[in-house]
Amino acid sequence: MNNQLQSIVLDWIPNQSKVVDFGCGDGALLKILAKKKSAIGYGVEIDGEKINACITNGVSVIQQDIDAGIQNYKGMGFDVAIMASSIQCLRRPRNAMKNILKVANECVITLPNFGNWELRLGLLKGKMPSSSQLPAKWYETKNLHLCTIADFEDLCAEESFNIKKKVYLNSRGSSSWLANAFPNLFAAEAVYLIG
């Protein structure tokens, strides 16, 4: 997670929140939230190596598939759930979003924008594109449901998910006039606070 993205997430999470991070990776974000925001954090991760990294980072983590496991966290009193660059890896992202808002009052979701001009150019060349947000080759990717910013915001409207805040980042990981004016074309990544 780049510094700009991390800064946005930190700004959106209140002090002393109870946080669950679905697809927490090595637990670095939860570690920072504990240090800077006095947050109580729990990670959910399926990758064994990343779980070991969480433990090394002092992060409480549970090994579980997100698609199957979100419902297990209902009623646990989480203030905020996080899904950083993992929603596109799920088999049923719509169901995951419905369930995640039953787990926490708000959810921070980050996702790569498959509508970005650089990726479109790759498709015009006749190849599955890659970028810093989507680095894996098509045959190695964990991504199942790539979407554009417009697709994601349409889903939120269809399901009446309230987008409280949103930030669009360019391919350098910073906010720009172009990314904000034409996010579906010039943003490489989007960050949402949904409630």
C-alpha positions in Angstrom: 0.0 0.0 0.0 1.5 3.3 -1.1 1.9 6.2 1.4 -0.9 8.3 -0.1 -3.4 5.4 0.1 -2.3 4.6 3.6 -2.7 8.2 4.6 -6.3 8.2 3.3 -7.2 5.1 5.2 -5.7 6.4 8.4 -7.6 9.6 8.0 -10.9 7.8 7.6 -10.6 5.5 10.6 -11.5 7.0 13.9 -9.2 6.7 17.0 -9.7 3.6 19.1 -11.8 1.8 16.5 -12.3 -1.9 16.4 -11.2 -2.9 12.9 -11.3 -6.1 10.8 -9.1 -6.2 7.7 -10.3 -8.8 5.2 -7.3 -9.8 3.0 -4.9 -8.2 5.4 -1.8 -9.4 3.7 1.2 -9.1 6.1 -0.8 -7.1 8.6 1.3 -3.9 8.1 -1.9 -1.6 7.9 -3.3 -3.1 11.1 0.0 -2.6 12.8 0.1 1.1 11.8 -3.5 1.5 12.8 -2.7 0.1 16.3 0.3 2.4 16.6 -1.1 5.7 15.2 -4.9 5.3 15.9 -4.9 3.0 19.0 -7.1 0.7 17.0 -7.9 -2.8 18.0 -7.3 -4.8 14.8 -8.0 -8.3 13.5 -6.8 -9.7 10.2 -8.4 -12.3 8.0 -6.1 -13.9 5.5 -5.9 -17.2 3.5 -2.2 -17.2 2.5 0.0 -19.1 5.0 3.1 -17.0 4.3 1.2 -13.7 4.9 -0.3 -15.1 8.1 3.3 -15.8 9.3 4.2 -12.2 8.5 1.1 -11.0 10.5 2.3 -13.0 13.5 5.8 -11.5 13.1 4.2 -8.1 13.0 2.2 -8.8 16.2 -1.1 -8.7 14.4 -4.0 -11.0 15.4 -5.0 -13.0 12.4 -7.3 -15.8 11.4 -6.8 -18.0 8.4 -10.0 -18.0 6.5 -11.4 -17.7 3.0 -13.1 -14.3 2.8 -16.0 -15.5 0.6 -16.9 -18.2 3.1 -15.9 -16.4 6.3 -17.3 -12.8 6.4 -20.6 -14.0 8.0 -18.7 -15.4 10.9 -17.8 -11.8 12.1 -21.4 -10.5 12.4 -22.3 -9.2 15.8 -18.7 -8.8 16.9 -19.0 -5.0 17.2 -16.5 -3.8 14.5 -16.5 -0.1 13.8 -14.7 -0.4 10.4 -14.0 -3.2 8.0 -11.2 -2.9 5.4 -10.9 -4.6 2.0 -7.8 -3.2 0.5 -7.3 -4.5 -3.1 -9.1 -7.8 -2.4 -12.7 -7.3 -3.5 -11.8 -8.2 -7.1 -10.3 -11.5 -5.9 -13.6 -12.8 -4.4 -15.9 -15.2 -6.1 -19.0 -13.2 -5.0 -18.1 -9.6 -4.5 -21.7 -8.4 -4.3 -22.5 -10.8 -1.5 -19.3 -9.9 0.3 -20.2 -6.2 0.3 -23.7 -7.0 1.6 -22.2 -9.1 4.4 -19.4 -6.8 5.2 -21.8 -4.0 6.1 -23.5 -6.4 8.5 -20.1 -6.9 10.2 -19.1 -3.2 10.6 -20.7 0.2 10.5 -18.4 1.3 7.7 -16.1 -0.3 5.2 -13.0 1.1 3.5 -12.6 -0.5 0.1 -9.7 0.0 -2.3 -9.7 -1.4 -5.8 -7.7 -1.2 -9.0 -9.5 0.5 -11.9 -9.6 -1.8 -15.0 -10.9 1.1 -17.0 -7.6 3.1 -16.6 -6.2 4.3 -20.0 -3.0 2.4 -19.6 -4.9 -0.9 -19.2 -7.2 0.0 -22.1 -4.1 0.6 -24.2 -2.8 -2.9 -23.3 -6.1 -4.4 -24.5 -5.9 -2.4 -27.7 -2.6 -4.1 -28.3 -4.4 -7.4 -28.0 -2.9 -8.5 -24.7 -4.2 -8.7 -21.1 -2.7 -5.7 -19.5 -0.7 -5.3 -16.3 0.1 -2.3 -14.1 1.6 -1.5 -10.7 -1.9 -2.1 -9.3 -2.4 -5.3 -11.3 1.1 -6.6 -11.7 0.4 -10.4 -12.2 0.2 -12.0 -15.6 -3.2 -13.2 -16.6 -2.3 -16.8 -15.9 -1.0 -16.0 -12.4 -3.5 -13.5 -11.1 -5.8 -14.0 -8.1 -8.2 -11.4 -9.6 -11.5 -13.0 -10.6 -13.8 -10.0 -11.1 -11.9 -7.0 -12.4 -14.1 -3.9 -12.7 -13.9 -0.2 -13.6 -14.7 2.6 -11.2 -18.0 3.1 -13.1 -18.9 -0.6 -12.6 -18.2 -0.4 -8.9 -20.1 2.8 -8.4 -23.0 1.3 -10.4 -23.0 -1.7 -8.1 -23.1 0.6 -5.0 -26.1 2.4 -6.5 -27.9 -0.8 -7.4 -27.5 -2.2 -3.9 -28.0 1.2 -2.1 -24.6 1.1 -0.6 -23.9 4.7 0.6 -20.6 6.0 -0.6 -19.6 8.4 2.1 -16.2 9.4 0.7 -14.2 8.5 -2.3 -10.7 9.3 -3.6 -9.2 8.6 -7.0 -5.5 8.0 -7.4 -3.5 8.1 -10.6 -0.8 5.5 -11.6 1.8 7.3 -9.4 -0.5 6.8 -6.4 -1.4 10.4 -5.9 -4.6 12.5 -6.4 -4.6 14.5 -9.6 -6.9 16.9 -11.5 -7.3 14.3 -14.4 -8.0 11.4 -12.0 -10.7 13.4 -10.3 -12.3 14.9 -13.4 -12.3 11.6 -15.4 -11.8 8.8 -12.8 -12.9 5.9 -15.0 -10.2 6.8 -17.6 -7.3 8.4 -15.6 -7.6 6.9 -12.1 -5.5 3.7 -11.5 -7.0 3.0 -8.1 -10.1 4.1 -6.1 -10.6 4.3 -2.3 -14.1 4.3 -0.9 -15.7 4.7 2.5 -19.0 2.9 2.4 -21.6 2.9 5.1 
